Amino acid sequence: MAQHDYVIDNQSGSSFRSDLNNNLSAIVTTNSGSSAPSTTYAYMMWADTSNNLLKRRNGANNAWQIVGDLTGDYMVMDTSKRVGFGTDTPGDYNADYDNVVIYQSSGNAGLTIATGTSGTGGIAFADGTSGDAEYRGYIDYDHANDRMRIGVQGGLRVQYGGQGSSFINASNGDTLTVRSTSGSSATYILVHGLYSSAADMSGGSDAFLIRTNGNFESASNSYGPISSDNALSKTS
């Protein structure tokens, strides 16, 4: 571990040699030390051995930015340009989904897309670089209106509103198809009301269901016209 101010003073031969060696030692050890170098420069690197972090000085030379973890691989890119976070071998995973791999050896792993309260965060599936080919398929969350949207063929197809309302926009063919490989009495569509736990949708009771044999079953055996007051809004 070594640090240096990167200034070689005028001095005698042996002192010059010692000063130069200390300078080179600081370079090859990335200015490593338990405290920051006393003399700093914009964009210089520092191996913070106290916190096991690799840091870089910002362009204004007034703060340190964390680059990575000294105790292991912070991020790797293999020879096939696959990127791994928390793993050295992203190519170990399914070849269709291994361009970016996030690995956590214990507990859960996840990816967060954060925006402001009026922004939209999303993922686009592109097959070109112009028009709707840039977002031929997409998933996004509109924070301003608290709604999740799914797009197909460059257009909105499914939307979930903040109060749980949803709509499906079909441009051609069936609006909603639900298939079952179970027997003729299996549930085809089920509406389950009054959940006691919103977190895991537990509790409550079946409100109505449609079975694969065509039977419609209602908890109250009550049937009537749809009220306009209960119609779902496509923009909610």
Secondary structure, 3 states (H helix, E strand, C coil): CCCCCCCCCCCCHHHHHHHHHHHHHHHHCCCCECCCCCCCCCCCEEEECCCCEEEEECCCCCCEEEEEECCCCCCEECCCCCEEECCCCHHHCCCCCCCEEECCCCCCCCCCCCCCCCCEEEEEECCCCCHHHHHCEEEEEECCCCEEEEEECCEEEEEECCCCCEEECCCCCCCCCCCCCCCCCCEEEEEEECCCECCCCECCEEEEEEECCCCEEECCCCCCCCCHHHCCCCCC
